[in-house]
Structures are given as C-alpha cells and as structure tokens.
Amino acid sequence: MNFSTKKLHVNGLNFNVFDEGKGEPVLLLHGYPDSLKTWRKVIPLLLEKGYRVIAFDQRGFGETDAPVNVEEYRVENIVKDALSILAALKVNSKIRLIGHDWGANIGWAFSIACPQMLESYVAISVGHPMSYLNDGGFEQKKKGWYTMANLFEGRAENMFSANNWAMLRMFTDNNPEADKNWIPDLERPGRFTAALNWYRANLDPKYAVPKDKETPTTVKVPVLGIYSTNDLYLSKAQMINSEKYIGAKFSYYEINGAGHWIQLERPEELVQAIEKFYKSI
C-alpha cells in the first residue's frame, strides 16, 4: 500500500505519522532498524477489521528527526513521543498498543507508566525487560551479543557498514529488507549513529540516570506475547517468562518457522493471533 503520512511537530521534534481508519485506535511501534514501513503488510489487515491505525517513524528513524545527543534516545523520552503524538491526534479513548523489537521495549515501558490509557498490549519478539535480563537463559545471552557491540561508538558504525554493509547483511541473514529500506535509511548522514543510540542511551552505564526510588515493573493490562521460533536474536524463555511481571491476563502465541520480522514474514497469522487475543479479553 502507499502510505499517506503527515508531519507532526511534538516533543521538540518533527515526526512522520500515519493515521487512518475510524474505529478503535491501534498504535504500532516499530523497532531497530525499521520505520513505519515495517508495518506495511499489517496496516491494511487492521484497517479491514475496522480499526483506526496509527504508526510513526520513531525518533532517529525514517523521515522523523534524529537528535544528536545520545541521552535523547532514553526510553522515557521515546514514551513521551508516543504520548505526544496521541495527544496531537486527539485520541481520547483507550488504545490497543502493539510493539516490535525496540518498539516492544517502548511498549512495555508505556504499559507500566500509563496503564489507564491501554485496553491491551501486544509485545512482538521482545519480552518484558526484567524477563529479558533475568529469565532469558543462556540462549538469550548468546543471541544478544550484538547489544554490547552496538555500545562502541564509532566502532559499531564502522563494523556494520564496512564493505557495502556486509556485516549488517550477514547479521540480518541477508534479509531483503536491508537493501529495500534499512540501508537506504541508515546510510544517510548521522542516521546509523542515531539508530545505535537507542542501545547506547538505555544500555550503556555511562548514560544511566540515577533513580531516587525503585521503578515499578509490573504491567497491569492484558498482554499477548508473540514469539517466532527462528528468531536469531531472542530466546523463547525471555518471552514466556514475561508472565512473572504481569499483574493481568498474559497470553502467549508462537509462530513456527518465522524469523525476527514476523510482521513482514507472517502478517496474516500475526493479525489473526492479535484479533483472537482481542476477543478473549
């Protein structure tokens, strides 16, 4: 489909935003190294089911502004982006939230901070942050090596982009999306660093913000966790064990044979699982 988007200036940045449909609002949050185009196969299916679908290029990605300072990519700032966009679009009812990859991390944070705004949350690929840290097992530690590599400023950029992005192509298993969207986006000046700053701002101790009190971690809205068996970067355990951190209904759905980008590989099955979950709550 051809996306008709508009620019919104909120939270100090210009955002590229998609907003169509007139039913219950569904907000889609993409991850690394994507843009709202990663939802291009899912959006028509949700629109057909009568939802109002909202998606946007997150800060640093696609056609949205890319701040220079690493600290501006902290999760709390990105949650504010979503809140500001919803306010600008005059979304006054509860929303159904769906996030993938880093977008799933933002979705977990949104769910913890603003449960009153949500009907439900669907986390694709990435489980609850505490489960990722504590319950993903050795498999997750092995699969997640790249998160530490991404913290090396300058070196990570050079490693993945050298020789016509050979390492990025290998890392993503020669996914056709690399040539179609990722590399054209990331090779623009400053854009690859902006994308990697999501990791640095939230995982590098030198950018950590001291907290005066313990941050809540319990999610109090119904959650569906979706995992794909051929995900190269995430373990099944980190998703299933997310249930430990949810004080509401938790459902789990597994997509056999799909890789990390479920929304591109199995959009119909993904939307069917989401719709079944919606009907169950």
N, C-alpha and C positions, 0 to 999 in steps of 0.2 A: 504494500500500500504506500501511497505517497503521503508523508506526514505533513500536515498543515500545522506549523508551530507559530508561537508568538514570543516576543521578548518581554520579560517582566523584570523590573529593577526592584529587588528586595534584598534586605540584609546586606546592603552595600555592594551588591554585585548584579550584573545582568545575566539572567537565566533564560535558556531556551526551553520553552514549555509546550507540551502537547496537552490539549484538553478538549475532549469530545464526548458526546452522549449526555443523556439527561436523567439517568436512573441513579441508583445508589452509587456514591463515589468510591472508586478503587484507585489507590495511589501506588504506582510502580516505582521502585527504587533500584537502579542498576548498580553494578559494581565495576571492578577493575578488569580489563582496561576498556570498558564499554562506554556507550552513550545510550540515550533513549532508544536508539535504533536496534538495540538488542531485543527490544520488546515487539519488533515489527510483525512477528508472526502470532503473538499473543493478543495484541490490542484488538485486531478485528474480531477475534473469537469472543472477547469480553464485551465488545460493543454489540455483537449479535445477541448476546444474552441480556442486553438491556442495561448495562452498567454505564455510568459516567466514568471514563478512563482518563486519569491524569498521570503524565510521566514527564520527566525533565532531565536534561543533561546536568548532572551534579557538578559542583564546583571543580574546575580543573579539567573537565571532560567535554567533548563535543563542541557545541557552539556557546557554552557558558563561559564566563570569565574565569581566569586562572590566577588567583592571588599568588604573590611571590613568596611570602613568609610561610615557613613550614607550619608554624603554630596555627595558622588559619584553617588548617585541614583537620583540626581536632574534631572528634565525633560530636561534641556538644555544639560546635558551630554548624556542622552539617545537619544535625537535627533541627536547628533553628531555621536553616534554609527551607526544609520541608514545611515547617510550621508557617513560615512567612509566605510561602507560595500558596498554601491552602487559604490563608487569610486574604491574600490578594485576589484569589479566585472566588472569594465569598462562599467558601464551603462551610456551611453552618451545621451540618449533620455529622454523625459519626462516620468514619471512613473504614474501608476494608484495605488493609495495608499488605503489600507484597514486596519482598526484597530478595535480591540475589547477590551472592558473593559479598563485597563490601556493603552493598545495599542492604543485605540481610543484617550485617552488623549494625547499620544505622537503624534498621527496623527494630532490632532488639532494644536498642537504646531508646528509641521513640516509644516503644511499648512499655518500658519501665517508667519513663518520665511522664508520659501522657496517656495512661490507660483510659481516661474518661473520654478521649477522642476516638477510640477504636471500637469497632464491632469485633474485629478479629485480626490476627496477624498470620501471614504465611511466610515462613523462612525457607528459602530455596538454597540448598547446598551447605550453608554455614549455620551451625547450631549456636545455642546460647554461648556468649563469650566465656562464662565460667566453665561450661562443659568443654568448650574448645581447649581451654587452658588445663583443666584438671582431669577430664574424663575421655579424652580422645585416644588414649593409649599410645603405644609405641608407633603404631601405624601413622598417627597424626603427626608425631614428632618427625618421622621420616619424610612424610609427604610435604610437611610445611617448611622445609629447609629454605625455600626462596624468601620467606618473610624476613629472615635475618639478612639474607643477601641484599634485599631491597633497601636496607638501612644505610648502606655505604654510599654516601653522597658522592656523585660523580662516577664512582666505580661501577655502580649498578647500571647507570645510564650507558656507560661505555660497553659493559659486558653484554647487555641485551641488544644493543643497536649495532654493534660491530658487524662488518661483513654483510651489509644489507639485512640487518636484523636477524641474523642466522640463529642466535641463541633464543630470541623470542619465538621464532618459528618452531624450534625444537621444543622449547618449554611448553608451547601450546599444541604440541603434537601435529604441527603443520595444519592447523585449523584454517579453513579458507577465509574465515573472518579476519585473519591477520592482514591479508592483502586487501580485502574488501573495505574494512573500516578501521581496524586498530592502528596499523602502521601509518596510513594517511593522516590519522588524527594525532598520533604520538610524535611524528617527525616534525610537526610544526614547532617553531621556536618556543622553548620553555615548557612544552606540554608534557613531555615524558617525565620531567622532574616534578611537575605538578601532580601527575598521576602517582608517582612513587611517594610523594609527600603524604599521601593518605597513610602509608605504612609508617613513615618516619614520625609523623605528628602523634601517632597513637601507640606505637610500639617501642620507640627509642627512648630509653630512660632520660636522656638529656633534655627531652621536650616534655617530660612528665610534669603535671601540675599537682603540687601538694594539696591533699584534701583534708579539710577540717574535721569531717565526720565520715563514717563509713557510707559508701554509696550503696543505695538499695540495688538488689539484683533480681528480685522476684518479679516475674511477669504475671499480671493479674487479668489477662484477657485470653480467650481461647486461641490456641496456636496449632497450626499444621506445619510439621517439619517434613520437607521433601528432600530425599537423597537419591542420587543416581549411582549405580554400582560401579561404573567405570570412571568415577571422578578421580583425576590424577592428583588432586591437591588436598582432599579432605577424607577423613575416615567416617565410616558409618557410626562408630561409637560416639563421636562428638555430637552427632545429631540426635541419636536415640536417647542419650543421657541428658539431653536438654530438659527432659521431663522433670528432673530433680529441681529445676529452678523456675518452675511454672506453677502458680497457685490457681490454675484454672484448667479447663479441659485441654489435654495435649493429644493430638493425633499424629500418626506417622504414615508416610506413604513412600514407597520405594519404586523407582523406575529402573527396571533391569536393562542393562546394556547401553545406557546413555552416559555420555561424558559430563563434564562440568557445566556446559552451557545448555541446560535442559530446555530453556525457553526457545532455543534455536533448533535443537535436535528433535524434541518431542512436544511441540506446543499443544497439540490436541489432547494428548494424555495428561499433560500438566494442567490444562484448564478443566478437564473433566474431574481430576482429583480435587482441584480447588472448589469447583461447584458442588461436588459431593460433600466436602467439608462444610461449606456454607449452609447447606441444607440440614446438616446434622447438629447445628448449634442454635 
